[in-house]
Amino acid sequence: MDADWPTITVRSGAKDFIGLPKLRETIKLCMRAWLHRHATRDWLAVLNSQAWIRALVVARPRLVCKIYRPYLSNAFSPARRVTLLAGHYRFVQQLGLEKLILHAAYKPVDLASVTGKTGDAYRVVLRAVEPMEREGELVLQLLKEDTLVYSCAFTFFVEQQRMVLGIGCMQGPQCGVGLQLIREATRELHGLRPKHLMIRLLEALGAQLNCAALRLVGNNNRVVHRARQQGKVHADYDTFWQECGATARADGDFELICAPLSAPDFQALPSNKRSAARKRHEAVCNVTDMMIMKLLPDQTVAWQGPDKRRDKTGA
């Protein structure tokens, strides 16, 4: 952490390329830096502000490029991206997560585990900066042993004087068996769908950190909106966010107030569904507890924002 890391420049973003691709990427970055001179100046100041952030760029040079392309939501301008990203890294440092984030930039960091009803082993891991580099700084992933089942990209940032947790993408693996893996995980977790597990985990994490809300990217604000228009992306985020109880924002995104986990009303469920509902709730609680203990061993609450919490009623 205290190593003499190099000064970060725009050219640092092309470090992983060689030959002509490196020249092409360097020219492209320099042109974007010139077009967005003020944002570039501010972003480089952030990247050079701490030794651990410089080390993060060395690990993942594409971090330099994040302000030049749509990021998290198309509602954000390049200048807003700088402010957003700066707020994320300040918050991460305030939580004391620098070393963990650096480790997660090199390889997945185990946060929690859960055993399915037939004995299949699942893990929840954290990755940083990449993959899904345009949709969030951190990625929560559900793995079946070492096989990817589901991913969720997110970023912490300040909005209207409150800390929020922004989710830019939720998706399964880009392979032919992705749907099968999701269905198997749902059966193993007593009917708990991976995407519901992810949203519950991040909602509980946000509540633990006194984040006011989850900001959820809407369909038309996704950074892969063009691919969606071309029929290459089919997920309907808007419908899922509404199923989770989120409300639509004027800018096209959605918002869900962060709340700690609470048990559903099991007695209101049909008797033949109560056992599975209890097991789903226990699985979410156990994974949440393990994740928070890994991320926040001292149970630190870093953001003293407004407490706008609500009771949970769903399983």
C-alpha positions as CSV (number, residue, x, y, z in Angstrom):
1,M,0.0,0.0,0.0
2,D,2.9,2.3,0.7
3,A,4.8,1.4,-2.4
4,D,6.0,4.2,-4.7
5,W,3.4,3.8,-7.4
6,P,3.8,5.7,-10.7
7,T,1.9,8.9,-11.4
8,I,-1.2,8.2,-13.4
9,T,-1.7,9.9,-16.7
10,V,-4.2,9.5,-19.6
11,R,-1.7,7.2,-21.3
12,S,-1.9,4.9,-18.3
13,G,-5.2,3.7,-19.6
14,A,-3.5,2.0,-22.6
15,K,-1.0,0.1,-20.5
16,D,-2.4,-3.3,-21.3
17,F,-2.2,-2.9,-25.0
18,I,0.9,-3.5,-27.2
19,G,2.0,-2.5,-30.7
20,L,-0.5,-0.8,-33.0
21,P,-3.5,-1.4,-30.7
22,K,-1.7,0.5,-28.0
23,L,-1.0,3.4,-30.3
24,R,-4.6,3.4,-31.4
25,E,-5.9,3.3,-27.8
26,T,-3.5,6.0,-26.7
27,I,-4.6,8.4,-29.5
28,K,-8.3,7.7,-28.7
29,L,-7.7,8.4,-25.0
30,C,-5.8,11.6,-25.7
31,M,-8.5,12.9,-28.0
32,R,-11.2,12.2,-25.4
33,A,-9.0,13.8,-22.8
34,W,-8.8,16.9,-24.9
35,L,-12.5,17.0,-25.6
36,H,-13.2,16.7,-21.8
37,R,-10.3,18.7,-20.5
38,H,-11.8,19.8,-17.2
39,A,-13.3,16.4,-16.4
40,T,-9.9,14.8,-17.3
41,R,-8.0,17.2,-15.0
42,D,-10.3,16.4,-12.1
43,W,-10.3,12.7,-12.7
44,L,-6.5,12.4,-12.8
45,A,-6.4,14.4,-9.6
46,V,-8.6,11.7,-8.0
47,L,-6.6,8.8,-9.4
48,N,-3.3,10.4,-8.1
49,S,-4.8,11.4,-4.7
50,Q,-4.0,8.1,-2.9
51,A,-1.3,5.5,-3.3
52,W,-3.9,2.7,-3.2
53,I,-5.9,4.2,-6.0
54,R,-2.7,4.5,-8.1
55,A,-2.1,0.8,-7.3
56,L,-5.6,0.1,-8.4
57,V,-4.9,1.7,-11.8
58,V,-1.8,-0.4,-12.2
59,A,-3.9,-3.5,-11.6
60,R,-6.8,-2.3,-13.8
61,P,-5.6,0.4,-16.3
62,R,-9.1,0.7,-17.8
63,L,-10.1,2.6,-14.7
64,V,-8.6,5.7,-16.4
65,C,-11.2,5.4,-19.2
66,K,-14.3,5.3,-17.2
67,I,-15.3,8.9,-17.5
68,Y,-15.2,8.9,-21.3
69,R,-18.0,6.5,-21.9
70,P,-21.5,6.1,-20.6
71,Y,-21.2,4.8,-17.1
72,L,-23.8,3.2,-14.7
73,S,-26.6,5.3,-16.2
74,N,-26.9,7.3,-19.4
75,A,-28.3,10.1,-17.2
76,F,-24.8,11.0,-16.1
77,S,-22.5,13.5,-18.0
78,P,-18.7,13.1,-18.0
79,A,-18.3,15.8,-15.2
80,R,-21.0,14.0,-13.2
81,R,-19.1,10.7,-13.7
82,V,-16.0,12.2,-12.1
83,T,-17.9,13.4,-9.1
84,L,-19.7,10.1,-8.8
85,L,-16.5,8.0,-9.0
86,A,-14.6,10.3,-6.7
87,G,-17.4,9.9,-4.1
88,H,-17.3,6.1,-4.5
89,Y,-13.5,5.9,-3.8
90,R,-13.8,8.3,-0.8
91,F,-16.5,6.2,0.6
92,V,-14.6,2.9,0.1
93,Q,-11.5,4.5,1.8
94,Q,-13.7,5.7,4.7
95,L,-14.9,2.1,5.2
96,G,-11.3,0.9,5.3
97,L,-11.8,-1.4,2.3
98,E,-8.7,-0.4,0.3
99,K,-6.8,-3.7,0.6
100,L,-9.9,-5.8,0.0
101,I,-10.8,-3.8,-3.1
102,L,-7.2,-4.1,-4.4
103,H,-7.4,-7.9,-3.9
104,A,-10.7,-7.9,-5.7
105,A,-9.2,-6.1,-8.6
106,Y,-6.8,-9.1,-9.1
107,K,-9.1,-12.0,-8.3
108,P,-12.5,-12.6,-6.8
109,V,-12.7,-12.2,-3.0
110,D,-15.0,-14.7,-1.2
111,L,-17.7,-13.0,0.9
112,A,-20.1,-15.8,1.8
113,S,-21.2,-19.3,1.0
114,V,-24.5,-21.2,1.0
115,T,-25.3,-24.9,0.5
116,G,-28.2,-25.8,-1.7
117,K,-30.9,-28.3,-0.7
118,T,-29.2,-31.2,-2.5
119,G,-25.7,-30.2,-1.3
120,D,-24.6,-28.0,-4.2
121,A,-22.1,-25.4,-3.0
122,Y,-22.6,-21.7,-3.9
123,R,-20.3,-18.8,-3.2
124,V,-20.8,-15.0,-3.2
125,V,-17.7,-13.2,-4.3
126,L,-16.6,-9.6,-4.9
127,R,-14.7,-8.2,-7.9
128,A,-13.5,-4.6,-8.5
129,V,-13.2,-2.3,-11.5
130,E,-13.8,-5.1,-14.0
131,P,-15.8,-7.0,-15.3
132,M,-18.8,-4.9,-16.3
133,E,-16.5,-1.9,-16.1
134,R,-19.1,0.5,-17.6
135,E,-21.9,-0.5,-15.1
136,G,-20.2,-0.3,-11.7
137,E,-17.0,-0.2,-9.7
138,L,-17.8,-3.3,-7.7
139,V,-19.4,-6.6,-8.9
140,L,-21.2,-9.0,-6.7
141,Q,-21.2,-12.5,-8.2
142,L,-23.0,-15.8,-7.3
143,L,-20.9,-18.8,-8.3
144,K,-21.7,-22.5,-8.3
145,E,-18.3,-23.7,-7.1
146,D,-16.2,-21.8,-9.8
147,T,-19.0,-21.4,-12.4
148,L,-20.6,-18.0,-12.7
149,V,-24.4,-18.0,-12.1
150,Y,-25.2,-14.3,-11.7
151,S,-23.6,-10.9,-11.5
152,C,-24.6,-7.5,-10.2
153,A,-22.5,-4.3,-10.8
154,F,-22.8,-1.4,-8.3
155,T,-21.2,1.8,-7.1
156,F,-21.6,4.0,-4.0
157,F,-22.1,7.7,-4.7
158,V,-23.5,10.9,-3.2
159,E,-26.7,12.3,-4.6
160,Q,-28.6,15.2,-3.2
161,Q,-26.5,15.2,0.0
162,R,-27.2,11.5,0.7
163,M,-25.3,8.3,0.0
164,V,-26.9,5.9,-2.4
165,L,-25.9,2.6,-3.9
166,G,-26.3,2.6,-7.6
167,I,-26.9,-0.6,-9.6
168,G,-26.0,-0.5,-13.2
169,C,-26.4,-4.1,-14.3
170,M,-27.8,-7.5,-13.2
171,Q,-27.3,-10.4,-15.5
172,G,-26.5,-14.1,-15.8
173,P,-23.5,-15.6,-17.6
174,Q,-23.1,-15.0,-21.3
175,C,-23.1,-18.6,-22.3
176,G,-25.5,-21.2,-23.6
177,V,-26.2,-22.8,-20.2
178,G,-26.8,-19.6,-18.3
179,L,-30.5,-20.0,-18.0
180,Q,-30.0,-23.6,-16.8
181,L,-27.6,-22.5,-14.1
182,I,-30.1,-19.9,-12.9
183,R,-32.9,-22.4,-12.8
184,E,-30.7,-24.9,-10.9
185,A,-29.7,-22.2,-8.4
186,T,-33.3,-21.2,-7.9
187,R,-34.3,-24.8,-7.1
188,E,-31.3,-25.3,-4.8
189,L,-32.1,-22.1,-2.9
190,H,-35.7,-23.1,-2.2
191,G,-37.2,-20.9,-4.9
192,L,-35.0,-17.9,-4.3
193,R,-34.0,-16.5,-7.7
194,P,-30.4,-15.3,-8.0
195,K,-31.5,-11.8,-9.0
196,H,-33.7,-11.5,-5.9
197,L,-30.8,-12.7,-3.8
198,M,-28.6,-10.0,-5.3
199,I,-31.1,-7.1,-4.7
200,R,-31.7,-8.3,-1.1
201,L,-28.0,-8.5,-0.3
202,L,-27.3,-5.0,-1.7
203,E,-30.4,-3.5,-0.1
204,A,-29.2,-4.9,3.3
205,L,-25.7,-3.7,2.7
206,G,-27.0,-0.3,1.9
207,A,-29.0,-0.2,5.0
208,Q,-26.0,-1.3,7.1
209,L,-24.1,1.7,5.7
210,N,-26.9,4.1,6.1
211,C,-27.3,4.5,2.4
212,A,-30.6,6.2,1.8
213,A,-31.6,4.2,-1.3
214,L,-30.7,2.0,-4.2
215,R,-30.6,3.9,-7.5
216,L,-31.6,1.3,-10.1
217,V,-30.8,1.9,-13.8
218,G,-33.9,2.0,-16.1
219,N,-34.1,0.2,-19.4
220,N,-33.7,3.4,-21.5
221,N,-30.7,4.6,-19.3
222,R,-28.7,1.4,-19.6
223,V,-25.2,2.0,-21.0
224,V,-25.9,-0.9,-23.4
225,H,-29.0,0.8,-24.6
226,R,-27.9,0.6,-28.3
227,A,-27.4,-3.2,-28.0
228,R,-30.8,-3.4,-26.4
229,Q,-32.4,-1.5,-29.3
230,Q,-30.7,-4.0,-31.7
231,G,-32.3,-6.9,-29.9
232,K,-29.0,-8.1,-28.3
233,V,-30.1,-7.4,-24.7
234,H,-33.5,-8.7,-23.5
235,A,-33.7,-8.1,-19.8
236,D,-36.5,-5.9,-18.7
237,Y,-35.1,-4.0,-15.7
238,D,-38.1,-1.7,-15.3
239,T,-40.5,-4.5,-14.6
240,F,-38.2,-6.2,-12.1
241,W,-37.5,-3.0,-10.2
242,Q,-41.2,-2.4,-9.9
243,E,-41.7,-6.0,-8.7
244,C,-39.1,-5.2,-6.0
245,G,-41.2,-2.2,-4.8
246,A,-39.0,0.5,-6.5
247,T,-40.5,3.8,-7.7
248,A,-39.8,5.5,-11.0
249,R,-37.7,8.7,-11.1
250,A,-38.1,11.6,-13.4
251,D,-34.7,10.8,-15.1
252,G,-35.8,7.3,-16.1
253,D,-34.1,5.4,-13.3
254,F,-35.8,3.8,-10.3
255,E,-35.3,4.1,-6.6
256,L,-35.7,1.6,-3.7
257,I,-35.4,2.7,-0.1
258,C,-32.7,0.7,1.7
259,A,-34.0,-1.4,4.6
260,P,-32.5,-4.1,6.8
261,L,-33.7,-7.6,6.3
262,S,-36.9,-8.6,8.1
263,A,-39.0,-11.8,8.0
264,P,-42.1,-12.0,5.9
265,D,-45.4,-12.8,7.5
266,F,-45.2,-16.6,7.2
267,Q,-48.7,-17.1,8.7
268,A,-50.1,-15.2,5.8
269,L,-48.7,-17.8,3.3
270,P,-50.4,-21.1,2.5
271,S,-49.2,-23.8,4.8
272,N,-47.6,-25.7,2.0
273,K,-45.4,-22.7,1.2
274,R,-44.2,-21.7,4.6
275,S,-41.3,-24.1,4.9
276,A,-39.7,-23.0,1.6
277,A,-40.3,-19.3,2.5
278,R,-38.5,-19.8,5.9
279,K,-35.6,-21.5,4.2
280,R,-35.3,-18.7,1.6
281,H,-35.3,-16.1,4.3
282,E,-32.7,-18.0,6.4
283,A,-30.5,-18.4,3.3
284,V,-30.7,-14.6,2.6
285,C,-30.0,-13.8,6.3
286,N,-27.0,-16.2,6.5
287,V,-25.4,-14.9,3.3
288,T,-26.0,-11.3,4.3
289,D,-24.5,-11.8,7.8
290,M,-21.4,-13.5,6.3
291,M,-21.0,-10.8,3.6
292,I,-21.3,-7.9,6.1
293,M,-18.8,-9.5,8.5
294,K,-16.3,-9.9,5.7
295,L,-16.7,-6.4,4.4
296,L,-17.3,-4.7,7.8
297,P,-15.7,-6.7,10.5
298,D,-16.1,-3.8,13.0
299,Q,-19.7,-3.2,11.9
300,T,-18.7,0.4,10.9
301,V,-21.5,2.7,9.7
302,A,-19.8,5.3,7.6
303,W,-22.6,7.5,6.2
304,Q,-24.7,9.4,8.7
305,G,-27.6,10.1,6.4
306,P,-31.3,10.2,6.8
307,D,-32.9,7.0,8.1
308,K,-35.8,6.2,5.7
309,R,-36.3,2.6,6.4
310,R,-39.4,0.4,5.8
311,D,-40.6,-3.0,6.8
312,K,-40.2,-5.9,4.4
313,T,-43.3,-7.9,3.6
314,G,-42.0,-10.2,0.8
315,A,-40.1,-13.5,1.0
